[in-house]
Amino acid sequence: MADCARKGRTRDSMDKSITLPPDEIFRNLENAKRFAIDIGGSLTKLAYYSTVQHKVAKVRSFDHTAKETEGDPLYEISVQEEITARLHFIKFENTYIETCLDFIKDHLVNTETKVIKATGGGAYKFKELIEKKLRLKVDKEDEMTCLIKGCNFVLRNIPHEAFVYAKHADSEFRFQNTHPDIFPYLLINIGSGVSIVKVESEDKFERIGGSSIGGGTFWGLGALLTKTKRFDELLQLASRGQHSSVDMLVKDIYGGAYSSLGLTGDLIASSFGKSATTDKEFSKEDMAKSLLHMISNDIGQLACLYARLHNLSRVYFGGFFIRGHPVTMHTITYSINFFTKGEVQALFLRHEGYLGAIGAFLKGAEEDNPNQYSWGENYAGSSGLMSVSPDLNPMQRARSGTFDMLEMDRLERQLVNLPLLQDPSSYVPDTVDLTEDALAREYWLSCFEDALDGVVKRAVASQPDLPQAAERAEKFRQKYLHKLQTLRHQPL
Amino acid sequence: MADCARKGRTRDSMDKSITLPPDEIFRNLENAKRFAIDIGGSLTKLAYYSTVQHKVAKVRSFDHTAKETEGDPLYEISVQEEITARLHFIKFENTYIETCLDFIKDHLVNTETKVIKATGGGAYKFKELIEKKLRLKVDKEDEMTCLIKGCNFVLRNIPHEAFVYAKHADSEFRFQNTHPDIFPYLLINIGSGVSIVKVESEDKFERIGGSSIGGGTFWGLGALLTKTKRFDELLQLASRGQHSSVDMLVKDIYGGAYSSLGLTGDLIASSFGKSATTDKEFSKEDMAKSLLHMISNDIGQLACLYARLHNLSRVYFGGFFIRGHPVTMHTITYSINFFTKGEVQALFLRHEGYLGAIGAFLKGAEEDNPNQYSWGENYAGSSGLMSVSPDLNPMQRARSGTFDMLEMDRLERQLVNLPLLQDPSSYVPDTVDLTEDALAREYWLSCFEDALDGVVKRAVASQPDLPQAAERAEKFRQKYLHKLQTLRHQPL
């Protein structure tokens, strides 16, 4: 069901005092066309299409084997102007919506755009505001259709979009290779409630099930039990709690395992079973943890049953209950492993927050045939995975969580499988995933660092006539080194 | 999972002050042999086997067609002593266990019995007490095995054991005819947690699933939310509440139905979704109702999915969460109808509370081959269905809920299908169910009432030599009339 955070923050007055840095977010707004907006309960996701003009330096080396003359250039550089199509996605809290709309209006040069595609539960609520501010007609699109369209797009176009979460493994995230054939799959969208959607092809999907026990239940019951109204705070409470002080375990009933039924002693027999008859006070942390387990296990079981009933092995989880929260991904993964005995893997999506916005955008851009091209993530313009997780670094989230970005460049030609491959689906390229292989990562990062001084020297040497060459090269050195250090600490 | 009420009442001191009326409960204790006991969280169920000696009056009519003489008797009555095997089952609150054990010890004449079969979570806890009081060795039997054995026995032997609950129908209870073939079926046992058991034959069953969201969760979360510690009180709160003030409905998100997905506006999108962001206080009644819906719907959906996965159409619900509570049966039934679109019916059992005790008893009585006989419910010695329901008549429950009984007589020969029937399973006897057909019930009760005076006259006339004949006949008239009136008010 739709994002339920709906009524969360909107009671606060709109925050108009922030100043947006135009170089960092809403980039290339001057050439923007085709807008789409997905307004959830607490977050707004804006999408637009833009063309980027940039200089491409083409380098041609000379053949020096024949005759070398001192002073002859080693290579020739020709600078060309190129235009690339780029998709921009920006996610920000609903509180900033007015400021953002003002900013867009002020920086938008292109006036051909007449319509903005809108989806999400908030599309209705903010319709008037958007139409007034942007002077664009709001055109509503079906939420579920946009969600699925967006999901298909990221699964097809973004390498390593899906990942398996393994808390106790060497690397928490195990990214999945993109399959040429993404269908069929099951999407479990956990908003306030749960929607279970079977997706069979680009245009064919069916909501085969759902449950009212979802993110809104965690939030709502959690608020009643702990008097904590903030969703992230509830998750933090849960991560510190012990569910066994609230839950009745199998061993609390039978003194140990119930072996003949295959039930281990630590299995939860009854969620909140201990609070039925005990008069003691339970801690907020323990109750929040018990609640998280109860809801995650239930969703996990339902997901497995629907997957088995419909013979589906790929199960993706999305929605605001997930949104990159490690504690939630861990309990969902645990539950799926338990119920399917490892037969089904819980898969999460790096960009699940953008699915609706991407889908709405695609609906409006169908004449540009975006599905006929291949798109690549522009890492320089996109936020990393962990910027959305509140647990790992709450400080960082407080800053970077405000705006989150995804940029995708249209590639010059469509990517296809190498035609010489006998069976493309079984081909495993002989590559190393540096996000997984820590040793290899360290090795290559050191290589790049060691080579840097040499590169800088060559760069200066290549432009002997430019007085700022040394200064520019030093700037590049600093920037490059900083990037390498960031990668070392946050390989994702 | 096991009855969770486990720790409910046992904190109270044992109530030893009650005096048990020996004529009414623990009948025929003198000849009792083979005891079994099932101790759940709040209720103890005791089973024993006894022989009953009773006079059977055999009436032989004379052939009057040939020659009639004034003064000749119309028929001849011969009184014979007969011995019938009878199974007794008594259910009482754990609080009374000590008093009951004392009573049994005092009235038990037969001393051949050395062992008492015991099952249920409380079997361990009360082991010493039982062994000390009764001087019988406690022999523990597996809980799930007893439950299934008992379930098979009642389904096979008690006519109209299973029923469908329909709150708004003419008759709330629609009893099911006993099928000659009871397998396979699905048993959803809702104790503190939920066990989902597939039963394929007398000895073959498998726990194919379960959930930690069960009766203990209703009780535990209910106690935390409403500060009400009593299970029945929580159910009464729930029956007066409005879930829509706590739950987020589809129409709260979309302003109406989400028609393209087939979701009506009144469907619960998120249980407790409204309490996530609203600051208002919620009433105990509304929260209890929302909780009841949340749990019942979840169990209903799981039951449906398991039934579909295993191709089972008969789904029985039992456990302390059900125990004849109309509000629970209604929400479970509603949920099953919703999820299976009417393909699966939720079936409840009249004697579900006795299943474990019956099973444990059967385990101990295997040498008597109880499964080779047919058994019939002795209605005179059994409590009616509604005596356990707290809602309909709380006053009545306060009295009769303390002790509840089931007696079964062994029939002289095993009941079999009429061998002349071509297809016994499709045979529908041309009978009228007076519990369902109110018009026919009224007609027949009136017939019996009208005929009563005539019957009494004939009874007096048949015993011309007995001076107390008139007095006895009058007593019979009173008793009979009283029974008819009870049947009129409580046809079940």
Boltz contact constraints between the chains, C-beta under 6 A:
constraints:
  - contact:
      token1: [A, 1]
      token2: [B, 269]
      max_distance: 6.0
  - contact:
      token1: [A, 2]
      token2: [B, 253]
      max_distance: 6.0
  - contact:
      token1: [A, 4]
      token2: [B, 270]
      max_distance: 6.0
  - contact:
      token1: [A, 4]
      token2: [B, 273]
      max_distance: 6.0
  - contact:
      token1: [A, 7]
      token2: [B, 277]
      max_distance: 6.0
  - contact:
      token1: [A, 8]
      token2: [B, 277]
      max_distance: 6.0
  - contact:
      token1: [A, 121]
      token2: [B, 253]
      max_distance: 6.0
  - contact:
      token1: [A, 192]
      token2: [B, 248]
      max_distance: 6.0
  - contact:
      token1: [A, 192]
      token2: [B, 269]
      max_distance: 6.0
  - contact:
      token1: [A, 192]
      token2: [B, 270]
      max_distance: 6.0
  - contact:
      token1: [A, 192]
      token2: [B, 273]
      max_distance: 6.0
  - contact:
      token1: [A, 193]
      token2: [B, 269]
      max_distance: 6.0
  - contact:
      token1: [A, 193]
      token2: [B, 270]
      max_distance: 6.0
  - contact:
      token1: [A, 207]
      token2: [B, 261]
      max_distance: 6.0
  - contact:
      token1: [A, 212]
      token2: [B, 268]
      max_distance: 6.0
  - contact:
      token1: [A, 212]
      token2: [B, 270]
      max_distance: 6.0
  - contact:
      token1: [A, 212]
      token2: [B, 271]
      max_distance: 6.0
  - contact:
      token1: [A, 213]
      token2: [B, 271]
      max_distance: 6.0
  - contact:
      token1: [A, 214]
      token2: [B, 270]
      max_distance: 6.0
  - contact:
      token1: [A, 216]
      token2: [B, 248]
      max_distance: 6.0
  - contact:
      token1: [A, 216]
      token2: [B, 270]
      max_distance: 6.0
  - contact:
      token1: [A, 216]
      token2: [B, 273]
      max_distance: 6.0
  - contact:
      token1: [A, 216]
      token2: [B, 276]
      max_distance: 6.0
  - contact:
      token1: [A, 217]
      token2: [B, 271]
      max_distance: 6.0
  - contact:
      token1: [A, 217]
      token2: [B, 272]
      max_distance: 6.0
  - contact:
      token1: [A, 219]
      token2: [B, 276]
      max_distance: 6.0
  - contact:
      token1: [A, 220]
      token2: [B, 272]
      max_distance: 6.0
  - contact:
      token1: [A, 220]
      token2: [B, 273]
      max_distance: 6.0
  - contact:
      token1: [A, 220]
      token2: [B, 275]
      max_distance: 6.0
  - contact:
      token1: [A, 220]
      token2: [B, 276]
      max_distance: 6.0
  - contact:
      token1: [A, 221]
      token2: [B, 272]
      max_distance: 6.0
  - contact:
      token1: [A, 223]
      token2: [B, 275]
      max_distance: 6.0
  - contact:
      token1: [A, 223]
      token2: [B, 276]
      max_distance: 6.0
  - contact:
      token1: [A, 224]
      token2: [B, 275]
      max_distance: 6.0
  - contact:
      token1: [A, 248]
      token2: [B, 192]
      max_distance: 6.0
  - contact:
      token1: [A, 248]
      token2: [B, 216]
      max_distance: 6.0
  - contact:
      token1: [A, 253]
      token2: [B, 2]
      max_distance: 6.0
  - contact:
      token1: [A, 253]
      token2: [B, 121]
      max_distance: 6.0
  - contact:
      token1: [A, 261]
      token2: [B, 207]
      max_distance: 6.0
  - contact:
      token1: [A, 268]
      token2: [B, 212]
      max_distance: 6.0
  - contact:
      token1: [A, 269]
      token2: [B, 1]
      max_distance: 6.0
  - contact:
      token1: [A, 269]
      token2: [B, 192]
      max_distance: 6.0
  - contact:
      token1: [A, 269]
      token2: [B, 193]
      max_distance: 6.0
  - contact:
      token1: [A, 270]
      token2: [B, 4]
      max_distance: 6.0
  - contact:
      token1: [A, 270]
      token2: [B, 192]
      max_distance: 6.0
  - contact:
      token1: [A, 270]
      token2: [B, 193]
      max_distance: 6.0
  - contact:
      token1: [A, 270]
      token2: [B, 212]
      max_distance: 6.0
  - contact:
      token1: [A, 270]
      token2: [B, 214]
      max_distance: 6.0
  - contact:
      token1: [A, 270]
      token2: [B, 216]
      max_distance: 6.0
  - contact:
      token1: [A, 270]
      token2: [B, 217]
      max_distance: 6.0
  - contact:
      token1: [A, 271]
      token2: [B, 212]
      max_distance: 6.0
  - contact:
      token1: [A, 271]
      token2: [B, 213]
      max_distance: 6.0
  - contact:
      token1: [A, 271]
      token2: [B, 217]
      max_distance: 6.0
  - contact:
      token1: [A, 272]
      token2: [B, 217]
      max_distance: 6.0
  - contact:
      token1: [A, 272]
      token2: [B, 220]
      max_distance: 6.0
  - contact:
      token1: [A, 272]
      token2: [B, 221]
      max_distance: 6.0
  - contact:
      token1: [A, 273]
      token2: [B, 4]
      max_distance: 6.0
  - contact:
      token1: [A, 273]
      token2: [B, 192]
      max_distance: 6.0
  - contact:
      token1: [A, 273]
      token2: [B, 216]
      max_distance: 6.0
  - contact:
      token1: [A, 273]
      token2: [B, 220]
      max_distance: 6.0
  - contact:
      token1: [A, 275]
      token2: [B, 220]
      max_distance: 6.0
  - contact:
      token1: [A, 275]
      token2: [B, 223]
      max_distance: 6.0
  - contact:
      token1: [A, 275]
      token2: [B, 224]
      max_distance: 6.0
  - contact:
      token1: [A, 276]
      token2: [B, 216]
      max_distance: 6.0
  - contact:
      token1: [A, 276]
      token2: [B, 219]
      max_distance: 6.0
  - contact:
      token1: [A, 276]
      token2: [B, 220]
      max_distance: 6.0
  - contact:
      token1: [A, 276]
      token2: [B, 223]
      max_distance: 6.0
  - contact:
      token1: [A, 277]
      token2: [B, 7]
      max_distance: 6.0
  - contact:
      token1: [A, 277]
      token2: [B, 8]
      max_distance: 6.0
  - contact:
      token1: [A, 305]
      token2: [B, 305]
      max_distance: 6.0
  - contact:
      token1: [A, 309]
      token2: [B, 309]
      max_distance: 6.0
